Amino acid sequence: MWGGAAEPADSYYQVRPECTDVPETRFRIKPGKTLSVRKWQAVFVQEGSLDIGKTLRRIRRGGIHPSIRGEVWEFLLGCYDPMSTFEEREQIRQRRRLQYASWKEECKQMFPVIGSGRFITAPVISENGQPNYDPLVLQEINLGTNSNGSDFFKELTSRGPLDKKVSQWLLTLHQIGLDVNRTDRALVFYEKKENLSKLWDILSIYAWIDNDVGYCQGMSDLCSPMIILLEDEADAFWCFERLMRRLRGNFRSTGRSVGVEAQLTHLSSITQIVDPKLHQHLDKLGGGDYLFAIRMLMVQFRREFSFCDSLYLWEMMWALEYDPDLFYVYEAHQCGSEKTEGLKGKPKSIKQCGKYERQNMRNGGKSALGPLPISVFLVASVLKDKSYKLMTEARGLDDVVKILNDMTGNLDAKKTCSGAIKIHKRYLRKAKK
């Protein structure tokens, strides 16, 4: 009911009672502001297309109700065209589920723990491709047969020298398992081993199909919400895959640098414009490269906000930078390709775009590599908000890191987004001069 009392959202993402140091959630389900089930159903016309512009505005006002978050995210991340029909989306969904099942079976043939409801945390082969007969390894790959895991190694060695891609993938699987074991473990959801296994399966399969980036630490933080929000494993995979289309450049390593460093360079330029005194102070402390902000960009503020608040922040970010061409751009390229100019759908209306995207369209706010992601301006907004504290209390880089770490759970997602939009507008204005 409009104007009713705000409802806490923590009950949708229950925390284990022994985890007492979890940040308190600020997000509240607000009647009349939060995108509700009723409001979501009302934006669809009879055939299935939806008014995405109205949906974006609602999300910016009050986020998405947890019960429909997963299906709304599928649109925000470009899994579906908002102008598509129910029938068209169902066809796409079934095609993707079959594709995922095919990849999963391919991976299972190479490593039978995939899809078994289990996962591994110990390396199954050495760097030179030799089997690791450590008892822990044998225990983890034992699928209930009398072989104690040794049959897998017999079959593996019978094939001759391992293909380089297969070898690299097998070496990655235990690292994924170690990260899965550490991801969102305060949540009751991950007390069930089958949910941990589902997260491991998705990340392992993604590592196999993404020939360029594979798996990197931090991806488990990005994938975890998809597992929780979308019941079908294949649907969760495709949501994660679409998110990685946006972010995979951050994880790409050339040997000399990591892709996210380009965004740190832009962050430096933005801070010089909006808060030159803070930039000078950080530079004097040896932080002019802004490496202290790398975590915020890599895992999209998962560590700076509570679990629920980070989801609220993400959906506001995606609503602000929403581009209705996303679906066509992603569909035009094979899985794992980056967002590039490609096949377009119908000419887009500026009303279908998020507020951040509209600002870029009107002002031509793009670098040589394309528009800057809103996350860079979110970091600038956080730094601006903490400017006084950083200026008066930071006497070294350790102090900068401590101040930023101490803000965990104390940030307001909506205020941070509003600050990012203001800084973006100011940056575009000054950059044009």
N, C-alpha and C positions, 0 to 999 in steps of 0.2 A: 504494500500500500504506500502511495506517495506520501513522503514525509514521515514514514514510520521509523522506528528505532533501527540503528545500524546493527548488523549481525556480525559477530566475529567469524573469521573464516578458518580458524585453526582446526576446527573439528573435521575438516575435509583432508587435512594433512597431519594426522595425529603423531605426536612426539612421544617417544618412550619415556615413561615416568622417571627413570633414573637419570635422564639427560636434563639436568637443571640449568646448564649454562647456555641453552639455546636462546638466541635473541627473540624478544617479544615481537609479535606480528602487529604492524600498524594498520594493514589493509582491513577495511570493513566493508561488508556487503551493504550498500546503501540503497534502499528502495527509491526508485525514481532517478537514480544516477547510474548504478551498476547495470550492465547489460544482463537482463534476467532471461529466464527460459521463455517467458511469454513475449518479451520484446524481440528476442532472437527469432522466434517462430513467425512473428508478425512482419519481419523484413523480407520474407520470401513471397514471391508471387506464385500463382498456381503451378506453373511449370517447373519452378525451382530456382530461378535466378533471384538475386537479392540486391537490395539497395546498400551497396558497400559504403557509400559516403555517410549515410545515416548511422551505420554500424560503427564506423571509425569515430564519429563524434561521440557516440555513447561510450565507447571504450575509453576515450580520453577523459570523459567526465567522471567515470567511476569504475573502470576495469570491467572484468567479465566474471559472471557467477561461476564458481568452481565446478558446478555440475555440467556446464556446457563448454568449459574452457578448451578442452581438447578439440572439439569439432570447429570451434571458431578459429583456433590457431591454425587449422589446416588451410583456411582461407588467407589468414594474415601472412603465412609463410609461402604462399604461392602454390600449394598443392592443387588447388582448384581455381578455375576461373569463376568469379562471382556471377557472370552472365550465363553460366552453363545451367543445364536442366538437371533435375534429380536423376533422370535416366543416364545422362552423359557422365555424371559424376560416379554413378554406380559402376558403369562400364570401366572407367579409369581405375576405380578402387579395386575391382576384381583383376584387372590386368596387372596392376602393381603387386597385388598379393601373390599372383602366380609368379611374377618376376622374382619377388623376394624368396618365395619357396624354392625356386630354381637355384638361386645363389646359395641359399642355406644348404640345400642338398649337395651342391658342389663342394662347399666347405666341409660338410660332414663326411664326404668321401675321403677328404684329405686328413681330417682329424675328427674321429667319431665322438668326441666329447661335445661337439657342437650339437645343440638340440636335445641333449640328454637330460637336461634339468640340473646339470652340474657345471662347474667351471674350474680352471686351474690357476695356481699362483706360483708354480715353480717351472723353470724353463725345461722344455721337453727335449731340446737339442742344444748342443754347444754352438759357439760362434762359427766353428768349421763344419757344422752340419752333422756331428756325431750324436747318436742317442744318449740321453742322460738317464742312466739306470738307478738314479738316487731313489731310495725307498719312498720318499714323499711323492716323487713324480709318478712312480708306479701305482701308488695308492690313488692319486688324483685321476689317472687315466683308466683305472680299473672300472669297467662298466658293469660289473656283476658277473663276469665270466670267470672260469677257473684259470684264466691265463695270467691273472695278476698284472695286466697291462703289458706283458712282454710280447703278446701277439702283434700289438700295434707296431712295436719296434722291428719285429721280424719282417712285417709287410713293408714298413718304411725303407729298411735297408735293402730289401729284395728289388726295389725299383732302381737301384743304382744311385749315383750322385743326385742330390736334390736340385731341382730347378731353383735358380736364385730367388725368384719371386716367392715360391713356396717356402724356401728356407727362411727368408726374411719375415714372412707372415707367421710361421711357427715360432720364431724368436719373439714376436710381438705378443703372443697370446697370454703369456704369464704376466706381462706388464699390465695388460688390460685387466687381468684378474686381480692383481694387487690394487689397482686404482678402483675397481668395482667394490672391493672390500672396504674401501675408505669413503665411498661416496654416499652422502646423505644417510649415514648409518644411525642418526638420531631419530629417523622416521620409523614408525611402526611398520610401514609398508615393506621395508627391507629386512625385517626380521624373518620373512619367508625366503628360503633359499631359492625357490623357483623364480622370484622376482629379481634376485641378484643374477641368476643364470640368464634370464631374459635380457638384462642389461648387457651382460658379457657377450651373449650371442649377437646382439645387434651391433655392438662395437667391433666384434671380430669379423663379422660379415662386411661391415663398412670398410674396415682395414684392408680386406681382400679386394674389394671392387675399386677403391680409390688408389689408383696406381701412383699418383703423384705425391700425396700427403700420407696416406695410410692412417695409422693411429698415432696420436700424440697425447701426452698428459694434459688433462684439462677437458678432453672431449667427454669423459664420463659425467662431468658436471653439467654439460650442455645436453646430454642425452637423457639423463635421469628423469627430468620432468615429463618427457614424452612417454616413458614407460608407465608413469603414474597416471597420466591424463588419458591415455588411449589404451583401451583394453586389448585390442588386436595388435599383436607383435609387429606385423607387417605395416600397419598404419603408423605405429610409433616409429618404425624405421624410416618411413618416407618423410615424416615430419622432421626427424633428425637430419636426414639427408638434405632436405630443403634449407634447414638452418645452416648446415655446413656449406651450402652454396654461398651464403653470405660471408661466412667466417673462415673458410678453409685457407684463404690467402694469409690469414694471421699465423697459421701453423706451418706454412711452407718455409723450409730452410734451404738456403743456398750454400751452406758451409761457412759463409762469412757472416750472414745475418739471418734473422727470422723475419717473416713478412710483417709482423705487427710493428716492427721498428719504424716503418714508413708512417704509420699512424702516430707514433710517438713524436716524430718530426713535425707532423701537422699540429699536434697538441702543443708543442713548444711555440710554434708560430701563433696559434690562437691565444695562448696565455700572454705572449708578448703584446698582443693587441688589446686584450680585455683587462689585463692586470699586469702591466709592465714591471711594477715594483715587486710583485710576487715572483715573477720570472727571474728578475735580477737576483733576488734573495736565494731562490732555488739553485740558480746557476753558480752563485758564490759558494754554496754548500757542496757543489760538485754534482748537483742533480739536474743540470741543464739538458741531459739526454732523456729525462723523464722515465727512466727504467723502473722507478719505484711504482709507476702506474700500470705496468705491463699486465699484472694479474687482473685488474679491472677490465681491460680490453679482451684478454684471452678467454676468460670464463664469464664475461658479460655481467659483472657485479654479483655473481653468486655468493661470494664471501663477504660482501659489504652489506648485504640485506638478509633478513630471515628468508627461509625457503619460500613462504607464501608471498612475501613482499617482492622477492626477486622475480616471481612469475608475473606479478602486477606490473613491475617495471618493464619487463620484456614486452608484454602485450601493449603497453603504452608506447614503447619505442617503435614496435612494428606498425602500430596504427599511425604514428606520426610520419614514418618514412614509407608508408604503403604506396606501391606502384602497381596499378592493375595489369601492367604488362608482364609482371613476374611469372605468371603461369606460362605464358607463351615463350618467354625467354628460356625458362628452365626446360620446357618440353622440347625445345629446338636443339638441345644439346644432350649428349650422352651423359649417363650418371657420372658425377664427379667433376663435370665441367664447371667453370666459374661463370658467374653472371656476366654476360657480354651482350653487346648489341646483336640482335638476331631477329628471328621471325617474330613479328608483332601480330597481335590480334586486331580488333577493331580500334579505330582512333580513340584514344582515351580522353575523357573529359577531366578537366582539372578538379571537378567536384568529386571524382572517384579517388583522388590521390590524398595521401595524408598531408598534414599541415607542413611538415618538414620538407616533403617532396615538392609541395606547391611553391615553397620559398625558393627551392633550387631551380624549379622550372621558370619562375618569374625573374630570377636574378642571374641565372646561368652559373650558379655556385658549384662548379665542378673543377676538379683538378685534372691533370693530364690522364690520370688513371680512373676518372669517373668521380661521382659525388662522394664526399666524405661520409662515412657512416655516422649516424647520430650519436653513437657510443663515444666518439672522440669528444663531442661537445658535452656529453654527460659527465665525462671525467673533468673537463674544464669547469663545469658547473659545480662539481664537488670541491675542486680546488679553490674556486672563487668563494664558496661558502665557508671553507676552512682557512681562508686567506689570513685573517687576523691571527688565528692560533698558530699557523705556520710561520708567520712573520715574527711573532713575539716569543715563541717557545722553541722553535727548531734551531738548534745550534750545530747540527750535523745531519747527515743523511739518515742515521739511525733514528733521530728524533722525528724526521719526516715520515718514515715508515711507521713508527709507533703511533703518531697522531692519526694517520690514515687507518691503521689497524683498529684503533680505539673507537672509530666511528661506526664499527659494525653494529647493526641493529638500531643505530641512532639517526639514520637518514630517512627523509621523507621522499618516497618515490615520485609522487606527483610534483612536489616542489622541485626536485632535481630535474625532471623533464621540462618543467616550465622555464627553469633557469637555462637549460640547454638550448631551448628554442630562442630565448632572448639573446644568448651569446651568439648563436648561429646567425641571427638577423643582423646583429652588430658586426660580426665578422664579415658577412657578405657586403655590408655597406662600406666598411673600411677597406676591404680587399679590392673594391672596384675603383677606389680613388687612386 
